[in-house]
Amino acid sequence: MKYWLLTTEFPPFYGGGISTYCKYTAEMFQKQGHEVTVFVQDYTVQHVAETLVNGVRVIRFLPRQTKANEFFGYNAALSYEFAEIVKQYILKEGQPDVIEAQEYTGIAYYLQHFKLLGYPEFKDLTILITCHAPEFLYLEYNHVPVYKFPVYWIAQMEKFSIRAADILVAPSRYIMAETSKRMHWEGVNEFYLPNPIESPALQLEKIPEFEGFRIVCFGKLAALKGTLKLLQYFDELWKEGFKHPLHIVGGTQLMFHPEGVTMGDLVAQKYKKYLEAGLLKLHGEMPPANAKDFLKKAHVVLVPSLVDNLPYTVLEAMSLGKVVLASKQGGQSEVITNGEDGFLFDHNIPGDFKKKLSEILNLSSEEVKQIGARASQTIRKNYHPEAIYPQKMKLIEGFLADKKKKAIFPFVEPIKVKPFSVPVAQAENEMLSVVIPFYNMGAYIEDCVRSVLASEYEPKEVLIVDDGSTEQSSIDKLAAIEEKYPVTVFRKKNEGLSLTRNYGASRAKGGFMAFLDADDTVEPSYYSKAINVLNRYENVHFVGCWVNYFEGANAIWPALTPEPPYLLFHNMVNSSALVYKTASFLSKGQNDPELIYGMEDWDSVIGMVANGLGGVVLPEVLYNYRVRKNSMARAFTKVKKLYLHKYITEKHADFYKQYAVELTHLYNSNGSGLDLDNPTIEPPSGILSALPNAMKERIVSRIKRNKLLRSVAYKIYKKIN
């Protein structure tokens, strides 16, 4: 089997849980004779670097295979780059049998979109998503503003990856229970499969000697890891006369956002007297070999997480024969049998930690070793690759044997369709009707028509609706177009863009329909790709794409799948050039003539989505928007925008009320939604907002990998915030 693994973390540059999992998983499949490839981003390589590590091919690629970093924030761009590098290797080597990716930061988001939207290189892929550390859950416990951009959008990417997975694997039931509380879960079928770890089964005589009362907490200082709770417990113990120190081994540079300081600084300030008295010892990060030796000497290893998946700290400590005292708030509660091969305490029961710690410290040396031996045997029996591999293969083979394409697109925010009628003639025919509203656009109409006629899709009709043009040259040009090209022209009195579009839609004969402004153009494959999606999914009623601004501007706008609540905050899609199921548009999407200054197309999308008629976006540039000096968009003032927003929100008040809480968070976290059209990047007030995306990306990457730079960055952050 050809098995590809996508990850943001892989040794030797990373040593956390995801990195450890990927190492063990890749080697597990390789040892069973499978052809394993790991893809990981690396800003130190020129383009792509391939190495062989313990029989596993590791492809480190520079995430600059495309220009996504020019219009996306770091995480969205990285997801697009993962899709691109996978495409390159598929074209070179053929498709793998399985691609596995983490849900963390949504790195498979665009890979899954390309698959679900029917792109040839991707459409037959099997994508397995393993839930490791969903940011939308973990950052909540770290007290991070989760509605601030781009954090909010990263959460949407993660949620989509979970919902769109062919196979969704969770190492613990706990993490799935917590995750499912924070997103729509209907239609999601998860499987529980623990993480693998290479470990011996230590017999009693092999259990290492420990130093009495050496209490060790392994893990970076973080609120979600229970650091602050643990220190509260020890503060009480030390005040009561407890004389034994607490050793904490792990990084100290994680930011505690509410105070604008690092966790290390916070702990140093708050617990200064215990540090000076030698009761609290912060050892910082250690090389793996040193950490292992330090761990072996522990009397008890503490894992006080407030939320966790299946922490490798627990698996590693137990495999070494150590007694672990862990919280029940995580997948560790599914590993440990309390009192048999470890101990569990509950943060929600006052005094429970103190009680369990006392119980452990009062055990005899022989009892400690016996529990350690059972712990080691538990890990060897249940978590060794020899135990995990057959379970994972059974899961994969079961899916491959009965592989089915999704008939329902996995929207993050699924909305039930409200009944509407479908004309039989339109429901059954495959014709595309392209409606072009026209008003004094003689200088541009021929380019527009030629682009539509060059479309790969057939059958189609082109309907031009002249909204009472007054410019003689435009009237003459339209007459010439009517003679020269296979188009149908309708002429009516001037009523404005909204009624002109609606008029054209009412004359459409096709089961599919598209609008295109007379000064814009489309790429040849747009309509065929869009209609392929419309035919595939019963719950997709319109399709958009990315936008190329030309003439008066030179930029790309990456439209996004339009879903609430962000759809109600700002338009997300190229709403003036969508491709529809005609009946769906006529039922719930007709343009409102009261919106005299614009935004009628955004209002149309809101109306459709509110009625369960959702749409998707093809993640590539297929629509060219001409930016003219005298265009409607250029005449948009803030006053006009505010007037239109007021009208739209009041018109769709019931829909807005459904998302009032989330919209309040979005406004409080990011400011006005009038001009924030890209949630993948930091709002203008952000510390890096003035820099080009590519430069921001390089800075963030270097800061993450350099301890000194992280320290400096946190100090700057603290000064600014």
Secondary structure as GFF3:
##gff-version 3
##sequence-region A 1 721
A	DSSP	beta_strand	2	7	.	.	.	ID=ss1
A	DSSP	alpha_helix	17	31	.	.	.	ID=ss2
A	DSSP	beta_strand	35	41	.	.	.	ID=ss3
A	DSSP	beta_strand	48	53	.	.	.	ID=ss4
A	DSSP	beta_strand	56	61	.	.	.	ID=ss5
A	DSSP	three_ten_helix	68	70	.	.	.	ID=ss6
A	DSSP	alpha_helix	74	93	.	.	.	ID=ss7
A	DSSP	beta_strand	98	102	.	.	.	ID=ss8
A	DSSP	three_ten_helix	104	106	.	.	.	ID=ss9
A	DSSP	alpha_helix	109	116	.	.	.	ID=ss10
A	DSSP	beta_strand	127	130	.	.	.	ID=ss11
A	DSSP	alpha_helix	135	141	.	.	.	ID=ss12
A	DSSP	alpha_helix	151	164	.	.	.	ID=ss13
A	DSSP	beta_strand	167	170	.	.	.	ID=ss14
A	DSSP	alpha_helix	173	180	.	.	.	ID=ss15
A	DSSP	beta_strand	190	192	.	.	.	ID=ss16
A	DSSP	three_ten_helix	204	206	.	.	.	ID=ss17
A	DSSP	beta_strand	215	218	.	.	.	ID=ss18
A	DSSP	alpha_helix	227	239	.	.	.	ID=ss19
A	DSSP	beta_strand	246	249	.	.	.	ID=ss20
A	DSSP	beta_strand	255	256	.	.	.	ID=ss21
A	DSSP	beta_strand	261	262	.	.	.	ID=ss22
A	DSSP	alpha_helix	263	270	.	.	.	ID=ss23
A	DSSP	alpha_helix	272	276	.	.	.	ID=ss24
A	DSSP	beta_strand	280	284	.	.	.	ID=ss25
A	DSSP	alpha_helix	288	296	.	.	.	ID=ss26
A	DSSP	beta_strand	300	303	.	.	.	ID=ss27
A	DSSP	alpha_helix	312	319	.	.	.	ID=ss28
A	DSSP	beta_strand	324	327	.	.	.	ID=ss29
A	DSSP	three_ten_helix	331	334	.	.	.	ID=ss30
A	DSSP	beta_strand	343	345	.	.	.	ID=ss31
A	DSSP	alpha_helix	352	361	.	.	.	ID=ss32
A	DSSP	alpha_helix	365	383	.	.	.	ID=ss33
A	DSSP	alpha_helix	385	401	.	.	.	ID=ss34
A	DSSP	alpha_helix	424	428	.	.	.	ID=ss35
A	DSSP	beta_strand	432	438	.	.	.	ID=ss36
A	DSSP	alpha_helix	445	453	.	.	.	ID=ss37
A	DSSP	beta_strand	460	467	.	.	.	ID=ss38
A	DSSP	alpha_helix	472	484	.	.	.	ID=ss39
A	DSSP	beta_strand	488	492	.	.	.	ID=ss40
A	DSSP	alpha_helix	497	506	.	.	.	ID=ss41
A	DSSP	beta_strand	512	515	.	.	.	ID=ss42
A	DSSP	beta_strand	521	522	.	.	.	ID=ss43
A	DSSP	alpha_helix	526	536	.	.	.	ID=ss44
A	DSSP	beta_strand	540	551	.	.	.	ID=ss45
A	DSSP	beta_strand	555	557	.	.	.	ID=ss46
A	DSSP	alpha_helix	566	569	.	.	.	ID=ss47
A	DSSP	beta_strand	579	581	.	.	.	ID=ss48
A	DSSP	alpha_helix	582	588	.	.	.	ID=ss49
A	DSSP	alpha_helix	600	610	.	.	.	ID=ss50
A	DSSP	beta_strand	614	627	.	.	.	ID=ss51
A	DSSP	three_ten_helix	633	635	.	.	.	ID=ss52
A	DSSP	alpha_helix	638	651	.	.	.	ID=ss53
A	DSSP	alpha_helix	653	658	.	.	.	ID=ss54
A	DSSP	alpha_helix	660	670	.	.	.	ID=ss55
A	DSSP	alpha_helix	693	705	.	.	.	ID=ss56
A	DSSP	alpha_helix	707	720	.	.	.	ID=ss57
###
